[in-house]
Amino acid sequence: MSQPERGGPLLRVEGLAHAFNGVPAVQQVSFTVGAGQIHGLCGHNGAGKSTVVKMLSGQLAPDRGRIVIGGETVELRGRQAAQRAGVALVDQELSVVPALTVLDNMLLGDLGVPFVNRRRAAAARCRRILDDLGLERIDPDQPLSALGIGERQLVEIAKALGQNARLVILDEPTATFSDAESRHVFAAIRRVAATGCSVVFVSHRLAEVLDLCDVVTVLRDGRDVATGPAAGLTVDELITRMLGETSHRPSAARGPAQDPAHALRIENLRVPGRLGGFTLTAPAGRVHALAGQLGSGASDVLRALAGLHPGATGTAELRGRPVPLRDPVRAARGGVAFVSGDRKSEGLFLGKPSAWNLVATRLPALGRAGVLRPGHERRAARALAERSGLPGERLDDPVGTLSGGNQQKVFVGRCLENADVLALLLDEPTRGVDVGGRAAIHRLLRQAADSGLVVIFASTELEELLELGDVIVTMRDGRMVGRHEGDVDGALLMRDMTGGAEHA
C-alpha cells in the first residue's frame, strides 16, 4: 500500500453520521489526520467517540458521509475490510489470548498469514516489529500470560503494525494503567508515528491527550466542534470545548438524609492495583453518585462492597452490622443488592422469561419446602413489573428479547419491594438505555432512596451525575478526589475526573 508523506493527509472523515433506532449518535463529524500524525479524539461520554471509532474500524456503516484513506474512498464493511484498507484497532478490551505465545498472538487474525505458515520467517518478522517498538526485552516464544498488562497492550500494538496498518486507532489504551505502564505505551506510539503510520488516540485522560497528540478534535453531541493543535492548549480549555455552555446544577432541596443509624459506612476500602483507601458515609434517603472514568476505581468500590473483589480489604457497616467483603453470598444476605454494568453477562438470564428474572433472587420466599408455588411467583412478578414500569404483556417474553431500557427495568426491579435489601448499588445504571427508559430508571432510584434504602451508583455520564446525584463523589486513579452537593458545576466535576486542575 502506498503511504502518503509525513504530514500529508492519510485519513479524511467527511460528514459522518449514524443513528441507532432513529436516535442520532453521530450527526456531522469531519476531520483530517496526516500521515505520521497522532490525532486525539475527545468528548465527554455520549459525545459520539465510540461510534466514530466503530465506523472507522468497520464495525458500523455510516448512514451518511464518507471515509477517505490514502486518497481513496473506502467502504469498511467489517473488521476484515478495515484491515485490508490498512486500519487496525487497539481496543480498551484486549483481544490477545494469554495462553498463547507472543508470536501466536501477533499472527492471530492477520489476513496476511499464509495458509502454510513458515514459523521461522514469522518469528523473524515478529522480532523486527518488537525491536522497532523498543520491546527487545519481550521474547516472541514466551507465553503472553508471563507479561504484565502494559506489556500485553504493547503486544496488541505490535500486532496491529504486523498487519501492515497505515492507520492505528487506540481506544482508551491506558485506562487502567499505572503511570509507568502508560509511559511505555506512549513511547511505542511515538515510534509508530515516526514510521509514517497515522494514529487516532481516544482517551478520557485529557492531560495524556495533550502530552501525546499533535492535533485534537473535540466532539460534542455527535458533532465535531473544534479541531486544532494540541500545543499550547490546557486541560481546562479542552474541557470547556467538550462541554460548551457549562453544565450546571443549581442548589436545590434534594432528598434529606434519614436516620443516621441506617447509613452505609465505608472505611479505608482497598483493592490491590485498583482502589486505595476509599472512605465514605452514605446515609439512607440520599442518592450518592461515584463519578469517574474507566479505571477511576468507582466501579471497584461497588464490586468490592458486593463481595466481588477477592482481594478487597477495609471495613464496611450497613445499619451498624458488618458487610462481609470477598463473599458475594454473605454480602447479599447482609442487605447489599448489586446491579452490574454488564446486565447480559452478570445480571440477567437472557433465555428465561422476564417474570422469572424479576423474582430470581427471591425464589425461596415464593415456595414451600423447596417447591415453587406458581401463583405466588406470578403475583410477585406482576407486582414488580408494575412497580418498575415493565409492560405486563412482556412478562412471558424471554428477557433477552426486550429493549435495553426494559431489560434494565427488570434488573433494577428485581431489587425492589424486598425487605432483605437495605443498600442498592448500581454500576452505570442507564448504560445502553434510551431517554425514556433512563427517566423511568432514575425515578425508580429516587423512590428507592425515599423508601429508606441506601442508594449508590457509579457513572461516567455527566448529565446523569448532575441529574440524579444528591451527593457526587469524584474519583480518579483509584482514589476519591472531591465531594460535591448542592450547587454543582459540571466543568468542576470534569476537572476532578480528568485531573484538569493539576495539568492546566
Rosetta blueprint (number, residue, H / E / L):
1 M L
2 S L
3 Q L
4 P L
5 E L
6 R L
7 G L
8 G L
9 P E
10 L E
11 L E
12 R E
13 V E
14 E E
15 G E
16 L E
17 A E
18 H E
19 A E
20 F E
21 N L
22 G L
23 V E
24 P E
25 A E
26 V E
27 Q E
28 Q E
29 V E
30 S E
31 F E
32 T E
33 V E
34 G E
35 A L
36 G L
37 Q L
38 I E
39 H E
40 G E
41 L E
42 C E
43 G L
44 H L
45 N L
46 G L
47 A L
48 G L
49 K H
50 S H
51 T H
52 V H
53 V H
54 K H
55 M H
56 L H
57 S L
58 G L
59 Q L
60 L L
61 A L
62 P L
63 D L
64 R E
65 G E
66 R E
67 I E
68 V E
69 I E
70 G L
71 G L
72 E E
73 T E
74 V E
75 E L
76 L L
77 R L
78 G L
79 R H
80 Q H
81 A H
82 A H
83 Q H
84 R H
85 A L
86 G L
87 V E
88 A E
89 L E
90 V E
91 D L
92 Q L
93 E L
94 L L
95 S L
96 V L
97 V L
98 P L
99 A L
100 L L
101 T E
102 V H
103 L H
104 D H
105 N H
106 M H
107 L H
108 L L
109 G L
110 D L
111 L L
112 G L
113 V L
114 P L
115 F L
116 V L
117 N L
118 R L
119 R H
120 R H
121 A H
122 A H
123 A H
124 A H
125 R H
126 C H
127 R H
128 R H
129 I H
130 L H
131 D H
132 D H
133 L L
134 G L
135 L L
136 E L
137 R L
138 I L
139 D L
140 P L
141 D L
142 Q L
143 P E
144 L H
145 S H
146 A H
147 L L
148 G L
149 I H
150 G H
151 E H
152 R H
153 Q H
154 L H
155 V H
156 E H
157 I H
158 A H
159 K H
160 A H
161 L H
162 G H
163 Q L
164 N L
165 A L
166 R L
167 L E
168 V E
169 I E
170 L E
171 D E
172 E L
173 P L
174 T L
175 A L
176 T L
177 F L
178 S L
179 D H
180 A H
181 E H
182 S H
183 R H
184 H H
185 V H
186 F H
187 A H
188 A H
189 I H
190 R H
191 R H
192 V H
193 A H
194 A H
195 T L
196 G L
197 C L
198 S E
199 V E
200 V E
201 F E
202 V E
203 S L
204 H L
205 R L
206 L H
207 A H
208 E H
209 V H
210 L H
211 D H
212 L H
213 C L
214 D L
215 V E
216 V E
217 T E
218 V E
219 L E
220 R E
221 D L
222 G L
223 R E
224 D E
225 V E
226 A E
227 T E
228 G E
229 P E
230 A L
231 A L
232 G L
233 L L
234 T L
235 V H
236 D H
237 E H
238 L H
239 I H
240 T H
241 R H
242 M H
243 L H
244 G L
245 E L
246 T L
247 S L
248 H E
249 R E
250 P L
251 S L
252 A L
253 A L
254 R L
255 G L
256 P L
257 A L
258 Q L
259 D L
260 P H
261 A H
262 H H
263 A L
264 L E
265 R E
266 I E
267 E E
268 N E
269 L E
270 R E
271 V E
272 P L
273 G L
274 R L
275 L E
276 G E
277 G E
278 F E
279 T E
280 L E
281 T E
282 A E
283 P L
284 A L
285 G L
286 R L
287 V E
288 H E
289 A E
290 L E
291 A E
292 G L
293 Q L
294 L L
295 G L
296 S L
297 G L
298 A H
299 S H
300 D H
301 V H
302 L H
303 R H
304 A H
305 L H
306 A L
307 G L
308 L L
309 H L
310 P L
311 G L
312 A L
313 T E
314 G E
315 T E
316 A E
317 E E
318 L E
319 R L
320 G L
321 R E
322 P E
323 V L
324 P L
325 L L
326 R L
327 D L
328 P H
329 V H
330 R H
331 A H
332 A H
333 R H
334 G L
335 G L
336 V E
337 A E
338 F E
339 V E
340 S L
341 G L
342 D L
343 R H
344 K H
345 S H
346 E H
347 G L
348 L L
349 F L
350 L L
351 G L
352 K L
353 P E
354 S H
355 A H
356 W H
357 N H
358 L H
359 V H
360 A H
361 T H
362 R H
363 L H
364 P H
365 A H
366 L H
367 G E
368 R E
369 A L
370 G L
371 V E
372 L E
373 R L
374 P H
375 G H
376 H H
377 E H
378 R H
379 R H
380 A H
381 A H
382 R H
383 A H
384 L H
385 A H
386 E H
387 R H
388 S H
389 G L
390 L L
391 P L
392 G H
393 E H
394 R H
395 L L
396 D L
397 D L
398 P E
399 V H
400 G H
401 T H
402 L L
403 S L
404 G H
405 G H
406 N H
407 Q H
408 Q H
409 K H
410 V H
411 F H
412 V H
413 G H
414 R L
415 C L
416 L L
417 E L
418 N L
419 A L
420 D L
421 V L
422 L L
423 A E
424 L E
425 L E
426 L E
427 D E
428 E L
429 P L
430 T L
431 R L
432 G L
433 V L
434 D L
435 V H
436 G H
437 G H
438 R H
439 A H
440 A H
441 I H
442 H H
443 R H
444 L H
445 L H
446 R H
447 Q H
448 A H
449 A H
450 D H
451 S L
452 G L
453 L L
454 V E
455 V E
456 I E
457 F E
458 A E
459 S E
460 T L
461 E L
462 L H
463 E H
464 E H
465 L H
466 L H
467 E H
468 L H
469 G L
470 D L
471 V E
472 I E
473 V E
474 T E
475 M E
476 R E
477 D L
478 G L
479 R E
480 M E
481 V E
482 G E
483 R E
484 H E
485 E E
486 G L
487 D L
488 V E
489 D E
490 G H
491 A H
492 L H
493 L H
494 M H
495 R H
496 D H
497 M H
498 T H
499 G L
500 G H
501 A H
502 E H
503 H H
504 A L
